[in-house]
Amino acid sequence: MTTRTDDAVPARETLPFGPLEIAFDSRLLRPRAWTAAQSSWVAELLPGAPAGPVLELCSGAGHIGLLAVLDADRDLVCVDVNPAAAERTRENALAAGLGDRVETRCAPIASALHEDERFAAVVADPPWVPAAETGRFPEDPLLAIDGGVDGLTVARECVAAIGRHLLTGGSAVLQLGTTAQVAQLEHLVAAYDGLGVVEVRTFERGVLARLTR
């Protein structure tokens, strides 16, 4: 469904994402149905995770994190550098009945988190398309897909945040484009005490890697 607005405001669209109805617009990446697998994986891990909130990095419209915590008694912190992401995430959290459990932070990853903050689980969906290849996706906003020269600039920031803020016994599920990209990050993952990649799941549109401590 698309709602027409004046020229100054992007048209608001909605899409089903699992049981949720997610609002977004052209400033954000259109939610992909397959990424509900990322939400489901995190949701499966939460019952065995330590006490604490969930962190979503590069949250976009917030749909992946919202679905992950929908049936869990966990707070959710959503981080994205795009002001439109914070706006739509707040809207979607309220629509899902999660407004009192969701905090949005509009800031770069490195400055969005307090030094002493710790999270039971992390869900991250960074842009992972190499900069030279972003022209293949003209319908997608550049901010949401441009991962720098090798596609991993923001993914490295996500790994650093996971390494610093994931609780012992917790898990992170990171979305990337290929298993080769996961392999490129493994040395960085291993640089953080007790952190490692323990499983990778491959899908038609991308891959999910589980990191644990």
C-alpha positions as CSV (number, residue, x, y, z in Angstrom):
1,M,0.0,0.0,0.0
2,T,1.3,3.5,-0.9
3,T,0.0,6.7,0.6
4,R,0.5,9.9,-1.5
5,T,1.9,12.9,0.2
6,D,3.2,16.3,-0.9
7,D,6.5,16.6,-2.9
8,A,8.5,17.5,0.2
9,V,7.8,14.2,2.1
10,P,8.6,10.8,0.6
11,A,5.6,8.6,0.0
12,R,4.9,6.3,3.0
13,E,4.6,2.6,2.1
14,T,3.7,-0.4,4.2
15,L,4.6,-4.0,3.9
16,P,3.8,-7.1,6.0
17,F,6.9,-8.5,7.7
18,G,5.9,-11.7,9.6
19,P,2.9,-10.6,11.7
20,L,4.0,-6.9,11.6
21,E,3.0,-4.2,9.3
22,I,6.1,-2.1,8.5
23,A,6.1,1.5,7.4
24,F,9.0,2.8,5.3
25,D,9.7,5.2,2.5
26,S,12.3,5.9,-0.3
27,R,14.9,7.1,2.2
28,L,15.2,3.6,3.5
29,L,15.9,0.1,2.1
30,R,12.7,-1.7,1.2
31,P,12.2,-4.6,3.7
32,R,13.1,-7.9,2.2
33,A,10.9,-10.9,3.2
34,W,13.9,-13.2,3.5
35,T,15.4,-11.2,6.3
36,A,12.7,-12.4,8.6
37,A,15.0,-15.4,8.9
38,Q,17.5,-13.1,10.7
39,S,14.7,-12.1,13.1
40,S,13.7,-15.7,13.7
41,W,17.3,-16.8,14.4
42,V,17.7,-14.2,17.0
43,A,14.3,-15.0,18.5
44,E,15.3,-18.6,18.8
45,L,18.5,-17.7,20.6
46,L,17.0,-15.3,23.1
47,P,15.6,-17.8,25.6
48,G,19.1,-19.1,26.2
49,A,20.8,-15.7,26.2
50,P,21.8,-13.9,29.3
51,A,19.6,-11.2,30.8
52,G,19.8,-7.9,29.0
53,P,18.5,-5.9,26.0
54,V,18.9,-6.5,22.3
55,L,20.8,-4.2,20.0
56,E,20.0,-3.7,16.3
57,L,22.7,-2.0,14.2
58,C,21.9,-0.4,10.9
59,S,18.3,-0.8,11.8
60,G,16.6,0.9,8.8
61,A,12.8,0.7,9.5
62,G,13.5,-1.4,12.6
63,H,11.6,-4.4,11.2
64,I,14.3,-7.1,11.8
65,G,14.9,-6.1,15.4
66,L,11.2,-5.6,16.2
67,L,10.2,-9.0,14.9
68,A,13.1,-10.6,16.8
69,V,11.9,-9.2,20.2
70,L,8.2,-9.3,19.5
71,D,7.5,-12.4,21.7
72,A,10.4,-11.8,24.1
73,D,10.5,-9.8,27.3
74,R,13.5,-7.8,26.1
75,D,14.2,-4.1,25.4
76,L,15.5,-3.2,22.0
77,V,18.0,-0.4,21.1
78,C,18.0,0.5,17.4
79,V,20.9,2.4,15.9
80,D,21.1,4.0,12.5
81,V,22.9,7.0,11.1
82,N,19.9,8.0,9.0
83,P,17.3,10.2,10.7
84,A,14.5,8.6,8.6
85,A,15.4,5.3,10.2
86,A,14.8,6.6,13.7
87,E,11.5,8.2,12.5
88,R,10.1,5.0,10.9
89,T,11.4,2.7,13.6
90,R,9.6,4.7,16.3
91,E,6.4,4.6,14.2
92,N,6.8,0.8,13.6
93,A,7.5,0.1,17.3
94,L,4.3,1.9,18.3
95,A,2.3,0.1,15.7
96,A,3.6,-3.2,17.0
97,G,2.8,-2.4,20.6
98,L,6.5,-2.2,21.5
99,G,6.8,1.6,22.0
100,D,7.7,1.3,25.6
101,R,10.5,-1.2,24.9
102,V,12.3,0.3,22.0
103,E,14.8,3.1,22.0
104,T,16.1,4.7,18.8
105,R,19.5,6.3,18.4
106,C,20.4,8.3,15.3
107,A,24.2,8.3,15.3
108,P,27.3,6.5,13.8
109,I,27.8,3.1,15.4
110,A,31.1,4.2,17.1
111,S,29.4,7.0,19.0
112,A,25.9,5.6,19.6
113,L,26.8,3.2,22.4
114,H,28.0,3.9,25.9
115,E,31.2,2.3,27.0
116,D,29.6,0.3,29.8
117,E,26.6,-0.9,27.8
118,R,26.2,-4.6,27.3
119,F,23.7,-6.6,25.2
120,A,22.4,-10.2,25.3
121,A,22.0,-10.3,21.5
122,V,22.9,-8.2,18.5
123,V,21.2,-8.1,15.1
124,A,23.1,-6.2,12.4
125,D,22.3,-5.5,8.7
126,P,25.0,-3.3,7.5
127,P,25.4,-2.1,3.8
128,W,27.6,-4.8,2.2
129,V,27.6,-3.9,-1.6
130,P,31.1,-2.8,-2.8
131,A,30.9,0.9,-3.8
132,A,31.8,0.2,-7.4
133,E,28.8,-2.2,-7.7
134,T,26.0,0.0,-6.1
135,G,24.9,1.0,-9.6
136,R,23.4,-2.4,-10.0
137,F,20.7,-1.4,-7.5
138,P,19.4,2.0,-8.6
139,E,16.1,1.5,-6.7
140,D,17.9,1.3,-3.3
141,P,19.1,4.4,-1.3
142,L,22.9,4.6,-1.5
143,L,23.3,5.1,2.2
144,A,21.6,1.7,2.9
145,I,23.8,-0.4,0.5
146,D,27.2,1.3,0.0
147,G,29.7,-0.8,2.0
148,G,32.8,1.0,0.8
149,V,35.6,-0.3,-1.4
150,D,35.2,-4.0,-0.4
151,G,31.7,-3.8,0.9
152,L,32.8,-4.3,4.5
153,T,33.4,-0.8,5.9
154,V,30.3,-0.7,8.0
155,A,30.3,-4.4,8.7
156,R,33.7,-3.9,10.4
157,E,32.1,-1.3,12.6
158,C,29.4,-3.7,13.5
159,V,31.9,-6.4,14.5
160,A,33.8,-3.9,16.6
161,A,30.5,-3.0,18.4
162,I,29.7,-6.6,18.9
163,G,33.2,-7.3,20.2
164,R,32.9,-4.5,22.8
165,H,29.3,-4.8,23.8
166,L,28.1,-8.4,23.5
167,L,27.7,-10.2,26.9
168,T,29.4,-13.5,27.6
169,G,26.9,-16.2,26.5
170,G,25.3,-13.9,24.0
171,S,25.0,-14.1,20.2
172,A,25.0,-11.7,17.3
173,V,23.5,-12.5,13.9
174,L,25.2,-10.5,11.1
175,Q,23.8,-10.2,7.6
176,L,26.3,-10.0,4.7
177,G,26.3,-10.7,1.0
178,T,28.5,-13.7,0.6
179,T,30.3,-16.4,2.6
180,A,33.5,-14.9,1.2
181,Q,32.7,-11.7,3.1
182,V,32.2,-13.7,6.3
183,A,35.6,-15.3,5.8
184,Q,37.2,-11.8,5.3
185,L,35.9,-10.7,8.7
186,E,36.9,-13.8,10.7
187,H,40.3,-12.5,11.7
188,L,38.7,-9.3,13.0
189,V,36.1,-11.3,14.9
190,A,38.8,-13.4,16.5
191,A,40.6,-10.3,17.7
192,Y,37.9,-9.8,20.4
193,D,38.2,-11.9,23.5
194,G,36.1,-15.0,23.3
195,L,34.3,-14.0,20.1
196,G,34.0,-16.3,17.1
197,V,31.9,-17.2,14.1
198,V,30.1,-20.4,14.9
199,E,27.6,-20.9,12.1
200,V,26.8,-19.4,8.6
201,R,23.4,-19.8,6.9
202,T,23.2,-19.1,3.1
203,F,20.1,-17.7,1.4
204,E,19.4,-16.6,-2.2
205,R,19.8,-12.9,-1.4
206,G,22.5,-13.0,1.2
207,V,24.1,-14.8,4.2
208,L,23.7,-14.8,8.0
209,A,26.6,-15.4,10.3
210,R,26.2,-16.2,14.0
211,L,28.9,-14.8,16.3
212,T,29.0,-15.9,19.9
213,R,31.1,-15.1,23.0
